[in-house]
């Protein structure tokens, strides 16, 4: 069973439980004073296991499944992380939850009115990690049968998220989307340079010239270093 599927199953089960039990929701949600004053650091992770409603949950889990399964396989390619592919994917997801919420903690550590929940920050990280490796991968627009190249989607997504976060006045945590996406971008680039054998610049050039996204052939012919 893939790590992506395990995350989805756990998230769905916990979210369904929280829909029917307010105490579960209150105990797991991101809440600055509980973290900064009561040292309930686990909330930096557990907020990603609960969602506002069924639509919120379904959208995040579809996006996670769509990109997560492919990213796990890409991470497990021998030119990336080989046998460490699945652990690296899990590390990306978990640390993205924390990274996406850290700016909120800094900003709202004493705010008794700000709460946040959902896996959107981590899902954004997974999507952007996928775009690093497969920059021309098609990303669909909500409710429209239109797919745009990943690198173009990335620019639009970051610009809109930054604008909406700065504007405020929304129940959607656009800041978490923004920081999760940026974290996924830099996490993937940094670890590929540190541990992988994929030339990202050359890969970008080759992907832009190709008709479809692809994992380079040599990725399957290199024995991972022990």
Sine and cosine of phi, psi and omega as CSV:
sin_phi,cos_phi,sin_psi,cos_psi,sin_omega,cos_omega
0.00,0.00,0.68,-0.73,-0.04,-1.00
-0.96,0.28,0.42,-0.91,0.07,-1.00
-0.87,0.49,-0.62,0.79,0.01,-1.00
-0.85,0.53,-0.73,0.68,-0.03,-1.00
-0.91,0.41,-0.62,0.79,0.05,-1.00
-0.88,0.47,-0.71,0.70,0.02,-1.00
-0.87,0.50,-0.69,0.72,-0.01,-1.00
-0.89,0.46,-0.72,0.70,-0.02,-1.00
-0.88,0.48,-0.74,0.68,-0.01,-1.00
-0.89,0.45,-0.70,0.71,-0.02,-1.00
-0.89,0.45,-0.68,0.73,0.01,-1.00
-0.90,0.45,-0.70,0.71,-0.02,-1.00
-0.90,0.44,-0.70,0.71,0.00,-1.00
-0.93,0.37,-0.66,0.75,0.00,-1.00
-0.89,0.46,-0.69,0.73,0.04,-1.00
-0.88,0.47,-0.64,0.77,0.05,-1.00
-0.89,0.45,-0.65,0.76,-0.01,-1.00
-0.94,0.35,-0.51,0.86,0.06,-1.00
-0.87,0.50,-0.52,0.86,-0.09,-1.00
-0.96,-0.28,0.04,1.00,-0.05,-1.00
-0.56,-0.83,0.96,-0.28,-0.06,-1.00
-0.89,0.45,-0.51,0.86,-0.01,-1.00
-0.90,0.43,-0.65,0.76,0.05,-1.00
-0.88,0.48,-0.70,0.71,0.02,-1.00
-0.85,0.52,-0.74,0.67,-0.04,-1.00
-0.92,0.39,-0.55,0.83,-0.05,-1.00
-0.97,0.23,-0.42,0.91,-0.11,-0.99
-0.96,-0.27,-0.32,0.95,-0.12,-0.99
-0.92,0.39,0.46,-0.89,0.10,-0.99
-0.94,0.33,0.84,-0.55,-0.02,-1.00
-0.55,-0.84,0.96,-0.28,-0.15,-0.99
-0.75,0.67,-0.80,0.60,-0.03,-1.00
-0.87,0.50,-0.58,0.81,0.02,-1.00
-0.92,0.40,-0.53,0.85,0.01,-1.00
-0.98,0.19,-0.77,0.64,-0.11,-0.99
-0.97,0.23,-0.56,0.83,-0.06,-1.00
-0.99,-0.13,-0.62,0.78,-0.03,-1.00
-0.99,-0.13,-0.03,1.00,0.04,-1.00
0.87,0.50,0.59,0.81,0.04,-1.00
-1.00,0.02,0.93,0.38,-0.11,-0.99
-0.91,0.42,-0.38,0.93,0.00,-1.00
-0.86,0.52,-0.40,0.92,0.00,-1.00
-0.90,0.44,-0.38,0.93,0.05,-1.00
-0.90,0.43,-0.35,0.94,0.04,-1.00
-0.96,-0.27,-0.70,0.71,-0.16,-0.99
-0.93,0.36,-0.34,0.94,0.04,-1.00
-0.90,0.44,-0.37,0.93,0.02,-1.00
-0.98,0.19,-0.10,1.00,0.01,-1.00
-0.99,-0.10,-0.12,0.99,-0.03,-1.00
-0.84,-0.54,0.41,-0.91,-0.06,-1.00
-0.65,-0.76,0.34,-0.94,-0.09,-1.00
-0.94,0.35,-0.62,0.79,-0.01,-1.00
-0.34,-0.94,-0.01,-1.00,-0.06,-1.00
-0.89,0.45,-0.64,0.77,-0.01,-1.00
-0.89,0.45,-0.67,0.74,0.04,-1.00
-0.86,0.50,-0.71,0.70,-0.01,-1.00
-0.91,0.41,-0.75,0.67,-0.06,-1.00
-0.89,0.46,-0.71,0.70,-0.01,-1.00
-0.87,0.50,-0.73,0.68,-0.01,-1.00
-0.90,0.44,-0.66,0.75,-0.07,-1.00
-0.96,0.29,-0.56,0.83,0.08,-1.00
-0.90,0.43,-0.70,0.71,0.02,-1.00
-0.89,0.45,-0.66,0.75,0.00,-1.00
-0.90,0.44,-0.70,0.71,0.00,-1.00
-0.91,0.42,-0.66,0.75,-0.06,-1.00
-0.88,0.48,-0.64,0.77,-0.06,-1.00
-0.98,-0.20,-0.52,0.85,-0.10,-1.00
-0.92,0.40,-0.67,0.74,-0.03,-1.00
-0.89,0.45,-0.67,0.74,0.03,-1.00
-0.93,0.36,-0.61,0.80,-0.01,-1.00
-0.92,0.39,-0.61,0.79,0.07,-1.00
-0.84,0.54,-0.71,0.70,0.00,-1.00
-0.91,0.42,-0.67,0.75,0.01,-1.00
-0.90,0.43,-0.70,0.71,0.03,-1.00
-0.86,0.51,-0.52,0.85,-0.04,-1.00
-1.00,0.09,-0.03,1.00,0.08,-1.00
-0.89,0.45,0.52,-0.85,-0.09,-1.00
-0.92,0.39,-0.38,0.93,0.03,-1.00
-1.00,0.09,-0.06,1.00,0.09,-1.00
-0.94,-0.33,-0.99,-0.14,-0.11,-0.99
-0.90,-0.44,-0.01,1.00,0.08,-1.00
0.83,0.56,-0.80,-0.60,-0.04,-1.00
-0.93,0.37,-0.23,0.97,0.04,-1.00
-1.00,-0.03,0.11,0.99,-0.07,-1.00
-0.84,0.54,-0.76,0.65,-0.02,-1.00
-0.92,0.39,-0.72,0.70,0.09,-1.00
-0.86,0.50,-0.60,0.80,0.02,-1.00
-0.92,0.38,-0.60,0.80,0.06,-1.00
-0.89,0.45,-0.71,0.71,0.02,-1.00
-0.90,0.44,-0.65,0.76,0.04,-1.00
-0.88,0.47,-0.68,0.73,0.05,-1.00
-0.85,0.53,-0.76,0.66,-0.08,-1.00
-0.90,0.44,-0.73,0.68,-0.05,-1.00
-0.92,0.39,-0.73,0.68,-0.02,-1.00
-0.93,0.36,-0.47,0.88,0.05,-1.00
-0.92,0.40,-0.58,0.81,0.06,-1.00
-0.86,0.51,-0.68,0.73,0.00,-1.00
-0.95,0.33,-0.73,0.68,-0.06,-1.00
-0.88,0.47,-0.65,0.76,-0.04,-1.00
-0.93,0.37,-0.42,0.91,-0.05,-1.00
-0.98,-0.18,-0.19,0.98,-0.02,-1.00
-0.87,0.50,-0.70,0.72,0.07,-1.00
-0.86,0.51,-0.58,0.82,0.05,-1.00
-0.91,0.41,-0.62,0.78,0.01,-1.00
-0.91,0.42,-0.67,0.75,0.03,-1.00
-0.89,0.46,-0.68,0.73,-0.07,-1.00
-0.98,0.19,-0.57,0.82,-0.15,-0.99
-0.86,-0.51,0.43,0.90,-0.06,-1.00
-0.89,0.45,-0.41,0.91,0.02,-1.00
-0.91,-0.41,0.21,0.98,-0.04,-1.00
-1.00,0.01,0.84,-0.54,-0.01,-1.00
-1.00,-0.03,0.09,1.00,-0.03,-1.00
-0.90,-0.43,-0.17,0.99,-0.05,-1.00
-0.99,-0.16,0.80,-0.59,0.11,-0.99
-0.70,-0.72,0.46,-0.89,-0.02,-1.00
-0.57,-0.82,0.54,-0.84,0.01,-1.00
-0.43,-0.90,0.32,-0.95,0.04,-1.00
0.92,-0.40,0.38,-0.92,-0.05,-1.00
-1.00,-0.07,0.20,0.98,-0.13,-0.99
-0.85,0.53,-0.63,0.78,-0.01,-1.00
-0.89,0.46,-0.70,0.72,0.02,-1.00
-0.94,0.34,-0.62,0.79,0.03,-1.00
-0.90,0.43,-0.64,0.76,0.07,-1.00
-0.87,0.50,-0.64,0.77,0.03,-1.00
-0.89,0.45,-0.66,0.75,0.02,-1.00
-0.90,0.44,-0.69,0.72,0.00,-1.00
-0.88,0.47,-0.70,0.71,-0.05,-1.00
-0.96,0.28,-0.51,0.86,0.11,-0.99
-0.90,0.44,-0.62,0.78,0.04,-1.00
-0.90,0.44,-0.64,0.77,-0.02,-1.00
-0.92,0.38,-0.53,0.85,0.06,-1.00
-0.86,0.51,-0.69,0.72,-0.07,-1.00
-0.99,0.13,-0.64,0.77,-0.03,-1.00
-0.82,-0.57,0.97,0.23,-0.14,-0.99
-0.89,0.45,-0.32,0.95,0.00,-1.00
-0.98,-0.20,0.15,0.99,0.01,-1.00
-0.85,0.52,0.67,-0.75,-0.03,-1.00
-0.97,0.26,0.75,-0.66,0.05,-1.00
-0.89,-0.46,0.83,-0.55,-0.06,-1.00
-0.99,0.16,0.49,-0.87,0.10,-0.99
-1.00,-0.05,0.59,-0.81,-0.10,-1.00
-0.84,0.54,0.79,-0.61,0.10,-0.99
0.89,0.45,0.20,0.98,0.04,-1.00
-0.79,-0.62,0.71,-0.70,-0.01,-1.00
-0.98,0.20,0.79,0.61,-0.05,-1.00
-0.84,-0.55,0.76,-0.65,0.04,-1.00
-0.87,-0.48,0.71,-0.71,0.04,-1.00
-0.87,-0.50,0.44,-0.90,-0.01,-1.00
-0.85,0.53,0.59,-0.81,-0.06,-1.00
-0.82,0.57,-0.68,0.74,-0.06,-1.00
-0.91,0.42,-0.53,0.85,0.05,-1.00
-0.97,0.26,-0.66,0.75,0.07,-1.00
-0.85,0.52,-0.66,0.75,-0.03,-1.00
-0.86,0.52,-0.72,0.70,0.00,-1.00
-0.89,0.45,-0.72,0.69,-0.02,-1.00
-0.90,0.43,-0.70,0.71,-0.04,-1.00
-0.88,0.47,-0.73,0.69,-0.01,-1.00
-0.91,0.42,-0.67,0.75,-0.02,-1.00
-0.91,0.42,-0.71,0.70,-0.02,-1.00
-0.92,0.38,-0.68,0.73,0.00,-1.00
-0.89,0.46,-0.68,0.73,0.01,-1.00
-0.90,0.44,-0.68,0.73,0.00,-1.00
-0.90,0.43,-0.74,0.67,-0.04,-1.00
-0.93,0.38,-0.57,0.82,0.05,-1.00
-0.91,0.42,-0.67,0.74,0.01,-1.00
-0.93,0.38,-0.61,0.79,-0.01,-1.00
-0.94,0.35,-0.63,0.78,0.00,-1.00
0.94,0.35,-0.28,-0.96,0.04,-1.00
0.96,0.27,0.39,0.92,-0.02,-1.00
-0.77,-0.64,0.47,-0.88,0.07,-1.00
-0.99,0.14,-0.07,1.00,0.03,-1.00
-1.00,-0.06,0.73,-0.68,-0.03,-1.00
-1.00,0.08,0.99,0.16,-0.02,-1.00
-0.91,0.41,-0.46,0.89,0.04,-1.00
-0.89,0.46,-0.65,0.76,0.03,-1.00
-0.91,0.42,-0.62,0.78,0.06,-1.00
-0.88,0.48,-0.72,0.69,-0.04,-1.00
-0.89,0.46,-0.78,0.62,-0.07,-1.00
-0.94,0.33,-0.55,0.84,0.08,-1.00
-0.90,0.44,-0.69,0.73,0.02,-1.00
-0.89,0.47,-0.73,0.68,0.00,-1.00
-0.89,0.45,-0.63,0.78,0.02,-1.00
-0.90,0.44,-0.70,0.71,0.03,-1.00
-0.86,0.51,-0.61,0.79,0.02,-1.00
-0.89,0.45,-0.81,0.58,-0.08,-1.00
-0.96,0.28,-0.57,0.82,0.07,-1.00
-0.84,0.53,-0.76,0.64,-0.08,-1.00
-0.92,0.40,-0.70,0.71,0.02,-1.00
-0.88,0.47,-0.73,0.69,-0.05,-1.00
-0.89,0.46,-0.71,0.70,-0.07,-1.00
-0.97,0.24,-0.48,0.87,0.08,-1.00
-0.92,0.39,-0.66,0.75,0.04,-1.00
-0.92,0.40,-0.57,0.82,-0.04,-1.00
-0.99,0.17,-0.58,0.82,-0.16,-0.99
-0.84,-0.55,-0.38,0.92,-0.12,-0.99
-1.00,-0.07,0.00,-1.00,-0.01,-1.00
-0.80,-0.60,0.34,0.94,0.00,-1.00
-0.99,-0.12,0.83,-0.55,0.06,-1.00
-0.98,0.18,0.97,-0.25,-0.12,-0.99
-0.91,0.42,-0.61,0.80,0.00,-1.00
-0.92,0.39,-0.70,0.71,0.03,-1.00
-0.92,0.40,-0.62,0.78,0.03,-1.00
-0.89,0.46,-0.66,0.75,0.03,-1.00
-0.87,0.50,-0.71,0.70,0.00,-1.00
-0.88,0.48,-0.71,0.71,-0.04,-1.00
-0.93,0.37,-0.63,0.78,0.00,-1.00
-0.91,0.41,-0.63,0.78,-0.01,-1.00
-0.92,0.39,-0.47,0.88,-0.01,-1.00
-1.00,0.08,-0.34,0.94,-0.08,-1.00
-0.99,0.14,0.37,-0.93,0.03,-1.00
-0.97,0.25,-0.51,0.86,-0.03,-1.00
-0.66,-0.75,0.44,-0.90,0.06,-1.00
-0.88,0.48,0.51,-0.86,-0.02,-1.00
-0.41,-0.91,0.46,-0.89,0.17,-0.98
-1.00,-0.01,0.82,-0.57,-0.05,-1.00
-0.79,0.62,0.62,-0.78,-0.04,-1.00
-0.83,0.56,-0.63,0.78,-0.08,-1.00
-0.93,0.37,-0.22,0.98,0.04,-1.00
-0.89,0.46,-0.43,0.90,-0.05,-1.00
-0.99,-0.14,0.13,0.99,-0.05,-1.00
-0.86,-0.51,0.04,1.00,-0.01,-1.00
-0.97,-0.24,0.79,-0.62,0.03,-1.00
-0.98,0.19,0.84,-0.55,-0.02,-1.00
-0.86,0.51,0.61,-0.79,0.05,-1.00
-0.94,0.33,0.60,-0.80,0.00,-1.00
-1.00,-0.05,0.00,0.00,0.00,0.00
